[in-house]
Amino acid sequence: MSEAPVRVAVVGASGYAGAELVRLLAGHPGVRITSLHARGRDHAPLGDAYPGLAPLGLELVDGAPEPGSVDVAFLAMPHGASATLAVALAAGGTTVVDIGADLRLRDPADYPAWYGFEHPAPDALADAVYGLTEFARDRLRGARLIANPGCYPTAALLALTPFARRGLLDGPVVVDAKSGVSGAGRGAGTDFLYTELEGGTKAYGIPRHRHAAEIAQGLADAGAAGIELTFVPHLVPQVRGLLTTCYLRLGSDLDDEALATILAEDYGGEAFVHPSRTPPSTKWTWGSNAAFVFAARTGPGRAVAIGAIDNLGKGAAGQALQNMNVALGLPEDAGLGGTGIFP
């Protein structure tokens, strides 16, 4: 690791993903947090928004860092708000990791269809690296614009990609996903109140949740273009954790051992993705950058592939930090060595 610390800014540090990133950055041996930005909170102590982070002695400021003033900028901003800033910062020599959606889809025409806005910097989409880290390391090294994957696509694609890459998907894929409420952000409305959520589970984003486009793009990148995809997310009454159960039709009738071998071949040497012999629980992932994957046969030519992550960890801040490490040539696990909190 270089002697001079990496100067880092976080834009959107008052949100859940931004605050989780600050927590992780504070334990990274090679970085210095230069500035934390949050709209309407100029010179407010970070501890006012997140008392657990008060010992860091940091404050929030309005606006954004100037191009060239920091080495890395993490953008945890609303959809449609980060693209122009990302391009300006990258042009000034800053490595940008966008935790939002503005750089994830490569076709500009997908943004009006899935996000409801015309992309303000369509040329940047061809330059941005989609940072599903385990499958993007070669492209991430030295990258200036990094699109951090969404939480649902991260869990789904980690479970599905090993089978897609081998040409085994032979029919429609159904992704049944469930997430803790922190995935909705801190400014969510009445549907996310404790009184509305406790004791219940509900589907949302039907019939077209925006992450379906991202999952389909990832499957196409893995060699499974044109696969019919059904994606249904659910909100469950827990704070953290995300689970995707993916129902597959396979071109070969593989048994459980063969399915486990495929996952072991792709992830056996990975620091953060762990093949499991039993269906994983989201509680295994809390507070960490870990992902657990599992697959099992459910009938002739049919299987399920399951991915479990912490939506704020591998689904957002943890993967963002992992991507920064790879882009800068730092140890990939720097700042991410902690295991999950259990129980």
FENCORTA-V480595 format. One record per helix or strand of 2 or more residues. SS is the DSSP state (h for helix, s for strand). FROM is the first residue (numbers start at 1). TO is the last residue. If there is no record, write none. Layout:
BEGIN
SS;FROM;TO
SS;FROM;TO
END
This chain:
BEGIN
s;6;11
h;16;25
s;31;37
s;44;45
h;46;49
h;51;56
s;59;61
s;72;75
h;83;91
s;95;98
h;109;114
h;122;126
s;129;130
h;133;135
h;137;140
s;145;147
h;151;165
s;173;179
h;181;184
h;190;192
h;194;197
s;201;204
h;211;221
s;229;236
s;242;250
h;256;267
s;273;275
h;282;284
s;291;299
s;302;309
h;313;328
END
